[in-house]
Amino acid sequence: MMSISIVDFLIGIPFGLFVENVGEWVMHRYILHGLGKRPGSLWSYHWHEHHRICRQNGMIDPGYNELPLRWNTQGKEVLFLVVVALVHAPLISLFPGYVSGMYAALAYYYYKHRKAHLEPAWAKTHLPWHWEHHMGNNPDANWCVTWNWFDRLMKTHVSRE
């Protein structure tokens, strides 16, 4: 049996948080907005439904009021998060810190994204970059939701400040 040290967690957890943030950025920029802008694409729900609904409702997406069991934005998002979690499951015995960080970041992403689309005032204060992504003048920036680390690194962070 392999021994797990505190170093595994000290390095692995921050690495898992960072990799999830990179994944948010890549998925949002290239898949949800790249492929998602094409009508008929598997990913078109994001641009043609989620963004449209948010613009019409002042950031609110009413689909987040329900359990994520319907084939709407929230249901598709939860399915994708579960797939990411399952892909990482085989790594848990080798890199427990990394997987723990990844799982924590996935859960935190879902919590913050859902709350942002149910409580716009909260989003404007706590996730101003995500609020700006939906309600500002440039939906092709601010790709991260949970933290804007990778947007800042890639210089795709835009603010009204």
C-alpha positions in Angstrom: 0.0 0.0 0.0 1.3 3.4 -0.9 1.7 6.0 1.8 0.2 9.4 1.4 2.1 12.3 2.8 1.0 15.8 3.8 3.1 17.1 0.8 0.8 15.2 -1.5 -2.1 17.3 -0.3 -0.1 20.6 0.1 0.9 20.4 -3.6 -2.0 18.4 -5.0 -4.9 20.4 -3.7 -3.8 23.7 -5.1 -2.8 22.0 -8.3 -6.4 20.5 -8.5 -7.9 23.9 -7.9 -5.8 25.4 -10.6 -6.4 22.7 -13.2 -10.1 23.0 -12.7 -9.8 26.8 -13.2 -7.9 26.2 -16.4 -10.6 23.7 -17.4 -13.4 26.2 -16.8 -11.6 28.7 -19.1 -10.9 26.2 -21.9 -14.4 24.7 -21.8 -16.1 28.1 -21.7 -14.0 29.8 -24.3 -13.5 27.1 -26.9 -16.3 24.7 -26.4 -19.3 26.7 -25.0 -18.6 29.9 -27.0 -16.6 28.4 -29.9 -18.7 25.4 -30.9 -21.7 26.7 -28.9 -22.2 29.7 -31.2 -23.0 27.3 -34.1 -26.7 26.6 -34.3 -27.4 22.9 -34.0 -24.1 22.2 -32.1 -24.4 19.9 -29.1 -23.0 22.9 -27.1 -25.3 25.6 -28.6 -27.6 25.6 -25.5 -25.0 27.7 -23.7 -24.9 30.6 -26.2 -28.4 30.3 -27.6 -30.3 29.5 -24.4 -28.3 30.3 -21.3 -26.9 33.6 -22.5 -30.1 34.7 -24.1 -32.2 33.8 -20.9 -29.7 35.6 -18.7 -29.8 38.8 -20.8 -33.6 38.8 -20.8 -33.8 38.2 -17.1 -31.1 40.4 -15.7 -28.6 37.5 -15.1 -31.3 35.1 -13.7 -31.6 31.7 -15.4 -34.8 30.2 -13.9 -33.7 26.7 -14.9 -31.4 26.8 -11.8 -34.5 26.9 -9.5 -35.2 23.2 -10.2 -33.3 20.1 -9.5 -30.7 19.4 -12.2 -32.8 16.6 -13.7 -34.0 18.3 -16.9 -32.2 18.6 -20.2 -31.6 22.3 -19.7 -28.5 24.4 -18.9 -28.2 23.2 -15.3 -28.8 19.6 -16.1 -26.2 19.5 -18.9 -23.8 21.4 -16.7 -24.2 18.9 -13.8 -23.8 15.9 -16.2 -20.6 17.4 -17.5 -19.3 18.0 -14.0 -20.1 14.3 -13.1 -18.2 13.1 -16.2 -15.2 15.2 -15.2 -15.4 13.7 -11.6 -15.6 10.2 -13.0 -12.7 10.7 -15.3 -10.6 11.7 -12.3 -11.8 8.9 -10.0 -9.1 6.4 -11.1 -6.4 8.9 -10.1 -7.6 9.1 -6.5 -5.2 6.4 -5.1 -2.2 7.9 -7.0 -2.9 11.6 -6.5 -5.3 12.0 -3.6 -4.5 15.7 -3.0 -5.0 16.6 -6.7 -8.3 14.7 -7.0 -9.5 16.2 -3.7 -8.7 19.7 -5.0 -10.4 19.0 -8.3 -13.5 17.6 -6.6 -13.7 20.6 -4.2 -13.3 23.0 -7.2 -16.0 21.3 -9.2 -18.4 21.5 -6.3 -17.5 25.1 -5.6 -17.9 25.9 -9.3 -21.4 24.5 -9.3 -22.4 26.3 -6.1 -21.1 29.7 -7.3 -22.5 29.4 -10.8 -25.9 28.3 -9.7 -26.1 31.1 -7.0 -24.9 33.7 -9.5 -27.8 32.9 -11.8 -30.4 32.9 -9.0 -29.1 36.0 -7.1 -27.8 38.6 -9.5 -27.0 41.1 -6.8 -24.8 38.5 -5.1 -23.1 37.8 -8.4 -22.4 41.4 -9.2 -20.7 41.7 -5.8 -18.9 38.3 -5.4 -18.4 37.3 -9.1 -18.2 40.6 -10.9 -16.2 39.1 -13.7 -19.0 36.5 -14.4 -21.7 39.2 -14.1 -19.7 41.2 -16.6 -19.5 38.2 -18.9 -23.3 37.9 -19.1 -24.5 41.5 -18.5 -21.6 43.6 -19.8 -20.6 44.6 -23.3 -18.2 41.7 -23.9 -19.4 38.2 -23.6 -16.2 37.0 -25.2 -14.1 37.7 -22.0 -14.2 36.6 -18.4 -14.4 32.9 -19.1 -13.8 31.7 -15.5 -16.6 31.5 -13.0 -15.1 30.3 -9.7 -12.0 32.4 -9.6 -10.6 34.6 -12.3 -7.0 33.4 -12.0 -6.7 31.9 -15.4 -8.5 34.9 -17.1 -5.9 37.2 -15.5 -3.1 34.9 -16.6 -4.4 34.7 -20.2 -5.3 38.5 -20.2 -8.9 37.8 -20.9 -10.2 39.4 -17.7 -12.2 42.6 -18.4 -13.8 44.8 -15.8 -15.6 48.1 -15.8 -13.2 49.5 -13.2 
